[in-house]
Amino acid sequence: MRIFFLTALVVVFLDGLSKSLLSKVLPWKMVVIPGVFNLVKVRNPGVAFGLLATFGEKGRLVFIGLALVGLVVLVWLARSEKKRGSQIALGMVAGGALGNAWDRFTHGAVFDFLDFHLGPYHWPAFNLADAAITLGLFFYLWGLKK
């Protein structure tokens, strides 16, 4: 369980640090790799990809509550998990959920800044917490396959 909590703590720290620094120093948009990658300032009051953003304050509280319920489930899963890699993966998901929940609680919305696109194809902006959640789920499900 220690590795689960340590991983979650590292993700929360890196996510918070990146959001804090970039929200202060980043102009509205900075092209990093033309035609592929930008750093942007986006406040997302919804969930993934801006979905459900129109729910306002009630939605924010629901999203925070759902994140907390999800964290309880992740701790329960991690306690029953024997594989170190699976505990790390679940810790990544937990840390990402905590990072975004904290952003919602303190700022009312999640700060997204990573913006990838290729020609006409554009992926919605995201942050390190989102990346940790996605990669953690991928690695956890991959581990279940083995």
C-alpha positions in Angstrom: 0.0 0.0 0.0 2.9 2.3 0.6 3.8 2.4 -3.1 0.1 3.3 -3.9 0.1 6.3 -1.6 3.6 7.4 -2.6 2.7 7.3 -6.3 -0.5 9.2 -5.7 1.4 11.8 -3.6 4.0 12.3 -6.4 1.3 12.7 -9.1 -0.6 15.3 -6.9 2.7 17.2 -6.3 3.7 17.3 -9.9 0.2 18.1 -11.1 -0.1 20.9 -8.6 3.3 22.3 -9.4 2.7 22.3 -13.1 -0.7 24.0 -12.8 0.6 26.6 -10.4 3.7 27.5 -12.4 2.0 27.5 -15.8 -1.1 29.4 -14.8 1.2 32.2 -13.6 3.8 32.4 -16.4 2.1 31.1 -19.5 0.6 33.5 -22.0 -2.8 32.6 -23.3 -1.1 30.3 -25.9 2.4 29.3 -26.6 3.3 27.3 -29.7 5.9 24.6 -28.8 5.9 22.4 -31.9 4.1 24.2 -34.7 1.2 22.1 -36.0 1.5 19.5 -33.2 1.8 20.9 -29.7 0.9 24.1 -27.8 0.7 25.1 -24.2 -2.6 26.9 -23.5 -4.6 28.3 -20.6 -8.0 26.5 -20.4 -10.3 26.4 -17.4 -12.5 23.3 -17.7 -15.6 23.4 -15.3 -16.8 20.1 -16.7 -15.3 16.6 -16.7 -13.1 15.0 -19.4 -13.1 17.0 -22.7 -15.4 19.7 -21.2 -18.4 17.4 -21.0 -21.1 18.4 -18.5 -19.6 21.9 -18.1 -23.1 23.6 -18.0 -24.0 22.2 -14.6 -22.3 25.1 -12.8 -21.7 25.1 -9.0 -23.9 22.0 -8.4 -21.9 20.1 -11.0 -18.6 21.1 -9.4 -19.8 19.7 -6.0 -21.0 16.5 -7.7 -17.7 16.1 -9.6 -15.8 16.5 -6.3 -18.1 14.0 -4.6 -17.7 11.5 -7.4 -13.9 11.9 -7.2 -13.9 11.1 -3.5 -16.1 8.0 -4.0 -13.7 7.0 -6.7 -10.7 7.4 -4.4 -12.4 5.1 -1.8 -12.8 2.5 -4.5 -9.2 2.9 -5.6 -7.9 2.5 -2.1 -10.0 -0.6 -1.7 -8.7 -2.0 -5.0 -5.1 -1.2 -4.1 -5.4 -2.9 -0.7 -6.5 -6.2 -2.4 -3.8 -5.9 -5.1 -0.6 -7.9 -4.7 1.2 -6.7 -7.8 3.4 -3.7 -7.3 2.8 -2.5 -10.8 -0.9 -2.5 -10.3 -0.6 -0.6 -7.1 1.5 2.0 -8.9 -1.1 2.2 -11.7 -3.9 2.7 -9.2 -1.8 5.3 -7.4 -1.5 7.2 -10.7 -5.3 7.2 -11.1 -5.8 8.3 -7.5 -3.3 11.1 -7.7 -4.8 12.4 -10.9 -8.3 12.3 -9.4 -7.1 14.1 -6.3 -5.2 16.7 -8.3 -8.2 17.6 -10.4 -10.6 17.4 -7.4 -8.3 19.9 -5.6 -8.3 22.2 -8.6 -12.2 22.1 -8.7 -12.4 22.7 -5.0 -10.0 25.6 -4.9 -10.6 27.2 -8.3 -14.1 26.0 -9.4 -12.6 24.4 -12.5 -9.7 22.3 -13.7 -6.7 24.1 -15.3 -5.7 22.3 -18.6 -2.7 23.3 -20.6 -1.4 20.5 -22.8 -2.8 21.0 -26.3 -2.1 18.4 -29.1 -3.3 18.6 -32.7 -2.2 17.2 -36.1 -3.6 19.1 -39.1 -7.4 19.3 -38.7 -7.4 16.7 -35.8 -7.4 18.3 -32.4 -7.4 16.6 -29.0 -9.0 18.6 -26.2 -6.6 20.3 -23.8 -5.6 18.3 -20.7 -3.2 18.3 -17.8 -0.8 16.0 -15.9 -3.6 14.7 -13.7 -5.6 13.7 -16.8 -2.5 12.0 -18.3 -1.9 10.1 -15.0 -5.5 8.9 -14.9 -5.4 7.7 -18.5 -2.0 6.0 -18.2 -2.8 4.5 -14.8 -6.0 3.0 -16.1 -4.2 1.7 -19.2 -1.4 0.1 -17.1 -3.9 -1.3 -14.6 -6.1 -2.9 -17.2 -3.0 -4.2 -19.1 -1.8 -5.8 -15.9 -5.2 -7.6 -15.4 -4.7 -9.1 -18.9 -1.5 -10.9 -17.8 
